[in-house]
Amino acid sequence: MKTALDITADDRYRYSFHIAESGMWQAADGRWTRTPSGSVPVSGTYKFDGHDKVTCAGNGGTTIWKRAD
């Protein structure tokens, strides 16, 4: 895992978080489960909005992925 927080003199910041993880991924019927190797499963819901957008929600919040133009 790699994380960085840079704060400038004018009170602006840039935060980045990179993680390498492997395990099992399952998704069906609007529910997903991610089981990292050696850890407990994490699960949530997903919903497609057309061909270019999917919304995933879990305990960590909601994320919307959009296909690049």
DANORWO-V15857 format. One record per run of one state. SS is the DSSP state (a for helix, b for strand, c for the rest). FROM is the first residue (numbers start at 1). TO is the last residue. If there is no record, write none. Layout:
BEGIN
[[SS	FROM	TO] [SS	FROM	TO]]
END
This chain:
BEGIN
[[c	1	1] [b	2	7] [c	8	12] [b	13	18] [c	19	22] [b	23	28] [c	29	30] [b	31	36] [c	37	40] [b	41	48] [c	49	52] [b	53	58] [c	59	60] [b	61	66] [c	67	69]]
END
